[in-house]
Amino acid sequence: MTDLKLDIAFWNYDRTRALSEGKVRIPGVDAKFHSGSNVAEIFRGMVAEHRFDVAELGLTYFLRTFKEGESPFVAIPVFPVRAFRHSAIFVNANSGINKPEDLNGKTIGELALYSHDAGIVPKGMLMEKFGFKPETCRWLIGGLDWPLKPIDFVPHTHPANVKVVDAPSGKDLGSMLDAGEVDALISADPPKCILEHSPRVRRLFPDYKKVERDYYKRTGIFPIMHTVVIRRELLKEHPGIAEVVYKGFCDAKKAAEDRYRFGLIFNNMDTMFPWFSQLIEEDISVLGEDWWPYGIGANRKALESVLRYHTEQGITDRHFSIEDVFVPELLVS
């Protein structure tokens, strides 16, 4: 029997590399793997250009593909990107922002689109704990100091009472933050001024590692940014394909985990970073032996929170449930 040919796209992650390098195979699938110079290219290739059968997709990008209650894609509970996002909030040192509550009423830049994956999560956390009100702010949407095509393949939804405009042509949000033209910036990627340690900018939470670990200890949530989706029509044509693709991603993640654990024997001397083994052991002590879990059971609380954030921030027109967005056969994973 001929293997099913599938085009599968994701960025170059340690947890997916065993698939793209051929060390892990998806049974019954003849896979061709694709990537891009940035993840937005992969998202565009899936949503707008229909180039892939299976692809990594930002969770908010995926939810924005729903029309009249249905998307052309269905998710499997694989999460190639997850990140604590207190560290994704940057402020100008002269903005008067000294604590989270001070963000209210300010001009805030945001990367790519209003409530991108690294935006919706910190906004949700700020709203829950610090009384943040996005409707009091003026929002500028744009790019940083590297080329990014306009995100024109998903709706740019936001509540009518939230003022959102595009950043001026030729301006990048990092430079605007450094110059004080925006008071704050929420971005998946740190701007150049932060990487170059400009004295005019800083993170809202300077000790973000401690803040993020405390957040996890308090909530049990390791925030999810991206998932993996499969074309709905493919699932209809090939019942059972979701389970085998899911297993392939799980096996690839396990290969990465095994490599790090084996590396502890030799103090991970294949890396250039001192204390890397200690970091692995610290993370496991906080997050558990399966520190990057796939499946619904281990991620239910994180998924429910981000789905709720979409409703609360006016990004989706309904409160999606986990059952609405993931394949039925993997709901017990």
Residue, then its C-alpha position, 0 to 999 in steps of 0.5 A: m500500500t502506498d504511503l500517503k503524501l503529506d506536506i507538513a510545515f513547522w519552524n526549526y525547533d528542537r522538538t520537531r527536528a527528529l521529523s525533518e531530519g528523518k530520525v522519526r517517521i510518521p507511519g504510513v506517511d510519505a512526508k515532505f517537510h517545509s519551514g520558513s524564515n519566520v513563522a508568519e511565512i508558515f502561517r501564510g502558506m497554510v491559510a492564504e496559499h493552501r500549500f500544506d496539509v499539516a502545519e504549525l499555526g499560531l492559536t489566535y491565527f487559527l481561531r481567526t479562520f473560523k467563519e460561521g462556527e467552522s474553520p477549514f482546519v482542525a487542531i491536534p494537541v501539539f504545541p510547538v511554541r509555548a512561552f511565559r509572556h511577562s517578559a514580552i512587555f517592554v516600556n520606555a524608561n521615561s513613560g511613567i510606567n513603573k508598575p503594570e497598572d500604569l499601562n492604562g491610558k498609554t500608547i502601546g505598540e504591538l507586533a503584527l496584529y492586535s492580540h497576536d499570540a504573544g499579545i493576547v496572553p500578557k493582556g489576559m494576565l494583566m487584565e486578570k491581576f492588575g486591572f489592565k483595560p486595553e480600551t483605555c489605550r491607543w494601539l499601534i500595530g507594526g513590525l520590528d527592525w526586520p522584514l515582515k509582510p503585512i498579516d493580511f490573511v486573517p481578520h484583524t478583529h478588535p472591539a469597537n471601543v479599542k482604538v487600533v491603528d497601523a504604525p506610520s509607514g517606514k517606522d518600526l515599533g522598536s525604534m518608536l519605543d526607544a524614541g518615546e513615540v510609544d510608551a510600551l511595546i508588546s511583542a513576541d520578539p524583543p526589539k533591537c533596542i532591548l537586545e542592545h541594552s538601550p538605557r531608554v528602554r526596559r522590561l515591565f518585569p525586569d526579573y521576569k524569570k522569577v515572575e514567570r516561575d511564580y505565575y506557573k507555581r500559582t496557576g499551573i499554566f504554561p501558556i500556549m502560543h502555537t498549535v498544529v492544524i490539519r486540513r479538515e477535508l484531509l481528515k474526512e478523506h483519511p480517517g485516522i490520520a490525525e492520530v498518526v500525525y500526532k504520534g509522530f510529533c510526540d515521538a519527535k518531542k521525546a527524541a529531543e527530551d531524551r537527548y537533553r536527559f542523556g546530555l546530563i551525563f556529560n554535562n551537555m558539553d555539546t553546547m556553548f552555555p555553562w550551567f545549561s544542565q543546571l537549567i534543565e534540572e531547575d526547569i524540571s523541578v518547576l514544570g515536572e518531568d514532562w516539562w513541555p506536554y502535548g495532549i489535552g489532559a495536561n493542557r486543559k487549563a492553559l487552553e481554557s484560559v487562552l480561549r477565554y482570553h479571546t472572548e474577553q478581548g473581543i477577538t472571537d465572536r464566541h467563546f470556543s471550547i476545546e471540543d470546538v477546535f481539536v479533533p474529537e479522536l484526540l480529546v482524551s489524549 
